[in-house]
Structures are given as structure tokens and as C-alpha cells.
Amino acid sequence: MLSVSQLDEMSRLSINDADRATLVDIAAIEIDSAQSVEQRVESFLERVKNPYLFMCGDTAVRIVFDSEGKDLDYLLKNYFINRKSR
């Protein structure tokens, strides 16, 4: 699992400095809904490499969170829970 310092470093990367060829396309990531939430989050983070900077098809995406908002762990857990309930 990524450390808080690694996630913090990743969150500061600029989309302009990113090599698009190295970014992961999240459309290609499949998550096993039979896994626990913790396992799904860990699997997603391993596959996406950088949860703040990735591709969505041909579009580079940089995610920025409000420092007063909910943390990434909370948001990812809720995302996967909502996906599972579809």
C-alpha cells in the first residue's frame, strides 16, 4: 500500500510535466467486486499507479482535492461501494 508521503508527492505532480505514455488508462482497470473494500482500494491503487494523475481514454486527468474536504481513502471506498451496488 502507498504511504501518505508517497500519495502526497503524487498529488503535487503537474499534468503538464506528465509523460502520457506512462499514465494508466482507468477504463482498462477492472475491480473484483467479491473482494473487501480494503482489497479493492489496494488493487486499484496498485493498478492506477497514481490516483491523482491518469488517463481516461485519450484524456489526461489530474484529480485535486480540497484540503478541507474528505480524504482520498474515504472517497475511494465510497466510490467502490457505490459501484458494487449498481
N, C-alpha and C positions, 0 to 999 in steps of 0.2 A: 504494500500500500504506500502511496505517496505521503511524504511528510508535509507538515504545514509549511515549512520553509520552501520545499520544492513547489508546492502549489502557489505560494506567494510569488516566487520567482517567475513561474509560468504566467501568472496573471499580469505581470508587467511587460511581457513581450509585445512588441508592436506588430500589427498586421502588415505594415509596410516593409518591415525587415524580414518577414517570414518567407521561407522558400516553399512555395505552394506545392512543389513536388514531394515535400516531406510531410505535409499535413494529411491527416487521416480524414477520409470521407465518412461522416457519421451515418450516411444512408446504407453503408455496407456493414455496419455493426449490428449483429444480431445478439439479443439478450435472451437467455434461457429463463422463462418466467417460473420455472419449477424451483429455481434457486431462491435462497433467502434474499432479503433486501440488501443485506451487507455483501453477500456474494455477487449480486448483480451490480452493485456500485463498484466493487473492486474489479469485476470483469470489464465493466465499461471503461473505467479509468485506465486499465492496462491496455485496452484496445485503442482508445482515442488518443493516448499518449499525452495530450494537453487538452484538458476540458475547457480551457479558455480560448483556444485558437485551433480551428479545424476547418475542414471543407464540408459543404453541403451541396453536393453536385459540383457545379463549376464555380461556386461562390465561396470565397474565403470568409469565415465568420470569426469575429472576436467577441467574446462574452465579457461584459463588465458588470459587476455587481455593486450596488450601493453599500457603502461601508456601514450604514445604519440598517441595512436590510438583513434578510435571513442568510445563513451561511450556505456554502455550496453543498455540503453534506445533506442538509435539510432539504434543499431544493432538488437534488438528485434523487433522494429517497422518495419524495412526493411524486416526482416525475415517473419513476418506475412503478410505484403503487398505482398511479392513475393509468398507466399503460396496461398494466396487468388486468385492471377492471374493465377494459374495453371489450 
